[in-house]
Amino acid sequence: MDWLVLVASGAMEAVWALALDRAEGFTKPLPTIIFLAALAVSMLGLSHAVKSIPIGTAYAVWVGIGAAVTVGYSMITGAEAASPAKIALLVGLVACVVGLKLVGDAH
């Protein structure tokens, strides 16, 4: 269950990052509210997950998921250029995150 919370928290990291981009220096109220709410949920989930997942692994997974979802969303929506190299690097990032989960359980 803690891994599920961690994955959801990583996804919420992408939500707050994208909202931060749209908040334009916190001058737009709705994106600012979304940013604050998603940030709180993301941090609460991370803090819950580190009760049973080592902080180094949890943080790397949280950041990796947030980064991959943020970049993937930006490429899909056209806000950021997609390229075979970027896609390959994202696949590698996700593979590393999955690898941390797999080797983290094998003490």
Secondary structure, 3 states (H helix, E strand, C coil): CHHHHHHHHHHHHHHHHHHHHHCCCCCCHHHHHHHHHHHHHHHHHHHHHCCCCCHHHHHHHHHHHHHHHHHHHHHHHCCCCCCHHHHHHHHHHHHHHHHHHHHHCCC
